[in-house]
Amino acid sequence: MSKQIVNTESNAAESLMRVDGLKKHYPITEGVLRTEVGRVRAVDGVSFEVRAGETLGIVGESGCGKSTVAESVLRLTDPTAGSVYFDGEDVTAYDDTALKRFRREAQMIFQNPDSSFDPRMTTGESVAEPLKIHGVGPRSRRLEIARDLLERVGMSGEDAARYPHELSGGQKQRVALARALVVNPRLIVADEPVSALDVSVQAEVLTLLNDIQAEFNLGVLFISHDMGVVREVCDRVAVMYLGEIVEMGRTEDVFNDPEHPYTRALLRSIPTVGVESRGTDAGLRGEVPPPSDPPTGCNFHTRCPEVIQPDGYDFEQAHWRGVMNLRVAVERHGVDVAGLRAFVGVEDDASVSPADADAMKAELRREHDIPETLTDPSAEATLEAALDDIVRGDVEDGRAVLAEEFETVCEGESPPLDEDGTGRPTACHRDGAAAPGGDD
Amino acid sequence: MAAEDADTATFEDIDWDAQGISTLGVSRAGLAELLSYLGLIAAFVYDYTWNTGPLVFRWDVLSVEWLFIGTLIAIVFHAVIPLSQKPRLRAFYWQRFKKNQVAVVALGWLAVMFVVGVLGPLLIDPPTTQFTNQSVPPVGMSTTVGGVVKTGTWQYPLGTSAKGQGILTLVVYGMRVSMEVGLIATIFSVIIGSAVGAVAAFATSVGRGRIDELLMRYVDVQSVFPDFMLLLLLTYLFGSELWMIILLFGFFSWEGIARTVRGEALQRASEEYITAAEASGANMLYIVRQHLIPNSANSIIISATVGIPGFILGEASLAFLGFSDPTTYSWGRTIATGQVNLASAWWIATIPGVFLFLTVLSFYYVGESLRDAMDPRQEVDGGGGL
């Protein structure tokens, strides 16, 4: 894989696996009749391809659906919609026999080395298990093959007689690699294969994965939350946020010139040794919205530091983000007016004095990172009007004022994953448009 | 890497095109086991329909003994062979088991009971009623029974019953009955219980919770069913044959095992090695057999060993109440017949009673120590107490 074989992009490397519009929704049901009251959109329309000899990384925060992608492409869970093509055949339409053949050619490596081995089986038996499942025999031949393979992944033949609890985490991941390799697959799906290991061991396992991939020309789907690891091993990378891919491209390009604000935020999260960049955080505020209730428009607009400003106003970007924080709070989970009143010490049924109202507004601004006054006077007037509504208890009026006046394209329209801009698929309204801000 | 000797098998050597794809796989051990059962059934059918005399030499195999042979086959394939193939596991368990010395003695006692119980009745003639030797005391003792002074002789080392049957012979035949009752009933409850529990758990883990719901609610219903009453009714209606009593015990006592296995397997089913096996192409049957049940084996074995004495005592109680098979020489029946003579001939009821007591106690001790050996989480300080 890796950088010595620069065969990415546009050359004729065959597509090993192609995923097309993959969706996996989990219904939320209620009551005895299990009526569906909602859906968790774990994966919501994802397309990519993995070529032979190439590593595609899928990177994203916890809960963005990357592990569900791994399970769906191997049909460990049946996708809600979309297709997975392996060698041009639709995996989702396979019958039992074809599925079993496919599961020989595509193997998986798991995150947790402690639970991915049967504690009652020796390493040799575990490595030989896929052979047993696929009817290779006899037992002595299987074990011989397993021993040979264990040696080739850097263990010794005697380790075949040891039990998983006698091995270290790194050794277990080597064994896991051997188990995946034993049926001579063409695709390996690695779901966070090194995130449970410490850094020095990570490097060993990743090097081994690299070597093996080069030797056998494997396609690897590498799933990780760790941008540093992804940069090391992947030829191409797809960044996922809330069940959707927001940016995809060659690793160097994505890392050197990230186009999506979320990618930029993730890159800022890589720890660095430089003094000047120390202490800067990723700049992301708030939590990932629940996939059962994704935001309208661009999924990322509730947290995006570069969210597009409304026409006719001139904010500083950080201030605009603050106003958006307030808008997101009002839209998605409401504002706790009773809590505010209690905070400034107003009795339940008493009317709010002007001084109390000011204190409440100041607290709202502080809470959502809005400065005391916005630089744009007309924006300040609108915001002040909305805040007045909110502290009076008319949260709905405030919401309407904000929504009407501060309407942004990010919440209205979902940006397509297109190749505007630098010609790399990116799902952002800023991509392709004249890049404003430019604060990175 | 890849230093390949010509004579070492490597994974690249496998010719996958020549390798057939079968979604139904049976291992060789599984096949051998299946053939053993089929052979047993064939022999039973032959014996039942065509054969009139004893099947093997002098041994006319009785209905319950067919079941017992089946049970022994199951024990060989699921306990003896796996343990013999894994010397390290065996050494590990033995190391832990022998920490409890009482349990080692108990295991020895059970081994003697098992061997004598299985082989004894083949070598010793069944007890016969002899009115010349009624109520003879054990060797070296003299008592007066019915005005006649009787002295024990080596002909009947443990004395004789009121019908003149040798107590030693009765005890040996009783061992067979106790082993049959304990082991057959346990095997049946283990098979049904672990299958139901594992399937229920696996169904839940693959999103078919309704199967789980259905199975476990049935388990609930059965566990509140008064099966002792059913037992009395059935033995009253159809006669009290030993095989029927044993099967009733087996079929009405697997709820606990089903619950334990389900809980254990549910925990296991979320482990990644299950997904790994599934991702490698294993089907549900393979996963249940190769991963879920072996990894729940500790709880299964523990509940089984604790269940055995219950079955033995249950059969003895039934026999004591008079609901026993008149053709079998169960300890419970000997005790029941002996208790009327307790004042004049104490040995008739007491000696089988002591054997019953020691055997049941041994099963408890062995079960307890097995639990400590196999499941360190439950180990109590000092371990091994009842």
Boltz contact constraints between the chains, C-beta under 6 A:
constraints:
  - contact:
      token1: [A, 74]
      token2: [B, 279]
      max_distance: 6.0
  - contact:
      token1: [A, 76]
      token2: [B, 279]
      max_distance: 6.0
  - contact:
      token1: [A, 96]
      token2: [B, 23]
      max_distance: 6.0
  - contact:
      token1: [A, 97]
      token2: [B, 21]
      max_distance: 6.0
  - contact:
      token1: [A, 97]
      token2: [B, 23]
      max_distance: 6.0
  - contact:
      token1: [A, 100]
      token2: [B, 21]
      max_distance: 6.0
  - contact:
      token1: [A, 100]
      token2: [B, 23]
      max_distance: 6.0
  - contact:
      token1: [A, 100]
      token2: [B, 281]
      max_distance: 6.0
  - contact:
      token1: [A, 101]
      token2: [B, 21]
      max_distance: 6.0
  - contact:
      token1: [A, 103]
      token2: [B, 280]
      max_distance: 6.0
  - contact:
      token1: [A, 103]
      token2: [B, 281]
      max_distance: 6.0
  - contact:
      token1: [A, 108]
      token2: [B, 279]
      max_distance: 6.0
  - contact:
      token1: [A, 110]
      token2: [B, 272]
      max_distance: 6.0
  - contact:
      token1: [A, 112]
      token2: [B, 272]
      max_distance: 6.0
  - contact:
      token1: [A, 115]
      token2: [B, 271]
      max_distance: 6.0
  - contact:
      token1: [A, 115]
      token2: [B, 272]
      max_distance: 6.0
  - contact:
      token1: [A, 116]
      token2: [B, 272]
      max_distance: 6.0
  - contact:
      token1: [A, 116]
      token2: [B, 273]
      max_distance: 6.0
  - contact:
      token1: [A, 116]
      token2: [B, 276]
      max_distance: 6.0
  - contact:
      token1: [A, 117]
      token2: [B, 273]
      max_distance: 6.0
  - contact:
      token1: [A, 118]
      token2: [B, 273]
      max_distance: 6.0
  - contact:
      token1: [A, 118]
      token2: [B, 291]
      max_distance: 6.0
  - contact:
      token1: [A, 120]
      token2: [B, 294]
      max_distance: 6.0
  - contact:
      token1: [A, 130]
      token2: [B, 280]
      max_distance: 6.0
  - contact:
      token1: [A, 133]
      token2: [B, 280]
      max_distance: 6.0
  - contact:
      token1: [A, 133]
      token2: [B, 281]
      max_distance: 6.0
  - contact:
      token1: [A, 133]
      token2: [B, 282]
      max_distance: 6.0
  - contact:
      token1: [A, 135]
      token2: [B, 22]
      max_distance: 6.0
  - contact:
      token1: [A, 136]
      token2: [B, 14]
      max_distance: 6.0
  - contact:
      token1: [A, 141]
      token2: [B, 9]
      max_distance: 6.0
  - contact:
      token1: [A, 144]
      token2: [B, 9]
      max_distance: 6.0
  - contact:
      token1: [A, 145]
      token2: [B, 9]
      max_distance: 6.0
  - contact:
      token1: [A, 145]
      token2: [B, 11]
      max_distance: 6.0
  - contact:
      token1: [A, 148]
      token2: [B, 8]
      max_distance: 6.0
  - contact:
      token1: [A, 148]
      token2: [B, 10]
      max_distance: 6.0
  - contact:
      token1: [A, 149]
      token2: [B, 11]
      max_distance: 6.0
  - contact:
      token1: [A, 152]
      token2: [B, 1]
      max_distance: 6.0
  - contact:
      token1: [A, 182]
      token2: [B, 11]
      max_distance: 6.0
  - contact:
      token1: [A, 184]
      token2: [B, 11]
      max_distance: 6.0
